[in-house]
Amino acid sequence: MPEQRKKMKCSECGVEMNYHADKLDFTAGLEDPSAIDPDFGGIMEECHACPECGKTVTRRVT
């Protein structure tokens, strides 16, 4: 994970979340077709998980 990406804190317990991977989401573009990356055919998202409570979240890669 590049250092410039802002670390995420869990909204449930406040613990810093662990970055796991970038994943290609083909369905996220259905809500906002202009956000689809034409090279990938979908939207790249970061996946994060909380080591304390197990909550998982994604956010769009910018």
C-alpha positions as CSV (number, residue, x, y, z in Angstrom):
1,M,0.0,0.0,0.0
2,P,1.5,3.4,-1.0
3,E,2.3,5.6,2.0
4,Q,0.2,8.5,0.8
5,R,-3.1,6.6,1.4
6,K,-4.8,7.8,4.5
7,K,-5.1,5.1,7.2
8,M,-8.7,4.1,8.1
9,K,-10.1,3.9,11.6
10,C,-12.9,1.5,12.4
11,S,-16.2,3.3,12.8
12,E,-17.3,0.7,15.4
13,C,-14.4,0.6,17.8
14,G,-11.9,3.3,16.6
15,V,-9.0,0.9,16.1
16,E,-6.7,1.5,13.0
17,M,-7.8,-0.9,10.3
18,N,-5.6,-3.3,8.3
19,Y,-5.3,-2.8,4.6
20,H,-5.7,-6.1,2.7
21,A,-6.0,-5.5,-1.1
22,D,-7.2,-3.5,-4.0
23,K,-10.1,-5.3,-5.7
24,L,-12.0,-4.6,-8.9
25,D,-15.7,-4.0,-8.4
26,F,-17.7,-4.5,-11.5
27,T,-21.1,-3.6,-9.9
28,A,-20.1,-0.3,-8.1
29,G,-20.2,1.4,-11.5
30,L,-23.9,0.7,-11.9
31,E,-24.7,3.6,-9.6
32,D,-22.2,6.0,-11.2
33,P,-21.2,4.8,-14.7
34,S,-18.8,7.8,-15.1
35,A,-16.7,6.4,-12.3
36,I,-15.8,3.2,-14.2
37,D,-12.2,2.9,-15.2
38,P,-12.2,2.2,-18.9
39,D,-9.0,0.1,-18.7
40,F,-10.4,-2.2,-16.0
41,G,-14.2,-2.1,-16.8
42,G,-15.0,-1.4,-13.1
43,I,-14.0,0.6,-10.1
44,M,-10.9,-0.2,-8.0
45,E,-11.5,-0.3,-4.3
46,E,-9.3,-0.8,-1.2
47,C,-10.4,-3.5,1.2
48,H,-9.7,-2.9,5.0
49,A,-10.5,-5.0,8.0
50,C,-10.5,-4.2,11.7
51,P,-8.2,-6.4,13.8
52,E,-10.3,-5.7,16.9
53,C,-14.0,-6.3,16.0
54,G,-13.6,-7.8,12.5
55,K,-15.6,-5.1,10.6
56,T,-14.7,-4.8,6.9
57,V,-15.0,-1.8,4.6
58,T,-14.0,-0.7,1.2
59,R,-13.3,2.7,-0.3
60,R,-12.7,3.8,-3.9
61,V,-9.1,4.0,-5.0
62,T,-8.3,7.6,-6.2
